[in-house]
Amino acid sequence: MQGTIIVNKINARLLPSINSTDVGDLFLNDKVYGEVVNGWIHFERVYKANGVIDDATKGYAATVNPLNHSEVFMKLEDKPEPVPVPTPEPEPPAVKPLTITIGGDDYESVTVELKPKV
């Protein structure tokens, strides 16, 4: 289930209770995914409205005001959590051959080219 926050701010809680420890905040248009039981959604990460995925904030959030169930905090939709797309590893910088020229007053110059290891 997808829950989209439709109020300015609600608390994320360690357990599904208003007396449980506050573990973070959810803001307008943030999204969470999980199972909803008795007006609480259990989630593992927050998809922030600005596009950032917050893996640190997890727990429970009230979908409606626990003291007044007619006050809705989230729009609930039957949508699965998106599959995260892994960030590709950056390509290592290209290593160029190293050219060294050695010479001296009484000697001929010699140029050596060292090729990078493959």
C-alpha positions in Angstrom: 0.0 0.0 0.0 1.3 3.5 -0.8 0.6 6.3 1.6 1.1 9.9 0.5 1.2 12.5 3.2 -1.5 15.1 2.7 -0.9 17.2 5.8 2.1 19.5 6.5 3.8 17.1 9.0 3.3 13.9 10.9 5.5 11.9 13.2 7.1 8.5 12.4 6.9 6.3 15.4 8.9 3.2 16.6 5.6 1.4 17.3 2.0 2.0 16.2 1.0 4.2 19.1 1.0 8.0 19.8 2.9 7.2 23.0 5.8 5.4 21.1 9.2 7.0 20.4 9.2 9.6 17.7 11.8 8.4 15.1 11.4 11.1 12.5 9.0 13.3 10.5 7.0 12.9 7.4 6.1 15.9 5.4 3.6 16.9 2.7 3.8 14.7 -0.4 6.3 12.3 1.1 5.4 8.7 0.3 5.7 5.5 2.4 4.9 1.9 1.5 3.7 -0.9 3.7 0.9 -2.8 5.3 -1.9 -0.8 7.0 -3.3 -2.2 10.3 -5.7 -0.3 12.6 -4.9 3.1 11.0 -1.1 2.7 11.0 1.2 2.0 8.1 4.5 0.1 8.7 7.3 1.3 6.4 11.0 0.7 5.8 11.9 3.9 4.0 10.6 7.3 3.0 10.4 8.6 -0.5 10.7 12.3 0.1 8.7 14.8 -2.0 12.1 16.1 -3.4 13.0 12.7 -4.8 15.5 11.7 -2.1 15.0 8.2 -0.7 15.5 8.2 3.1 16.5 4.7 4.3 17.2 5.9 7.8 13.6 6.8 8.8 11.5 3.6 9.3 8.7 2.6 11.6 5.0 3.4 11.7 3.0 6.4 10.8 -0.7 7.1 11.5 -2.8 7.2 8.3 -5.5 9.1 10.2 -5.5 11.0 13.5 -5.5 8.3 16.2 -7.7 10.6 18.4 -10.1 11.7 15.5 -10.3 9.1 12.7 -12.2 11.5 10.5 -9.0 13.6 10.2 -7.0 11.9 7.4 -3.2 12.2 7.3 -2.5 10.1 4.2 -4.0 9.3 0.9 -3.8 5.5 0.6 -3.5 3.8 -2.8 -3.0 0.1 -3.7 0.4 0.7 -5.4 3.5 -1.4 -4.9 6.8 0.1 -3.7 9.0 1.0 -6.6 12.0 -1.2 -7.2 15.1 0.8 -6.5 17.4 1.3 -9.5 21.0 0.7 -8.5 23.4 3.6 -9.2 26.0 2.4 -11.7 29.6 2.3 -10.5 31.6 5.1 -12.1 34.0 4.1 -14.8 37.6 4.2 -13.6 39.6 7.0 -15.2 41.5 6.0 -18.3 45.2 5.4 -17.6 47.4 6.8 -20.3 50.9 5.5 -21.2 53.7 7.2 -19.3 56.6 8.5 -21.5 60.0 9.2 -19.8 63.0 10.7 -21.6 66.4 10.2 -19.9 69.5 12.0 -21.1 72.6 13.8 -20.0 75.5 15.9 -21.3 77.7 13.0 -22.2 74.9 10.5 -23.1 72.4 10.1 -25.9 68.7 10.6 -24.9 66.6 7.5 -24.4 62.8 7.6 -24.4 60.9 4.9 -22.6 57.1 4.4 -22.8 55.4 2.5 -19.9 52.1 1.0 -20.8 49.4 0.7 -18.2 48.5 -2.7 -16.8 45.3 -4.1 -18.2 
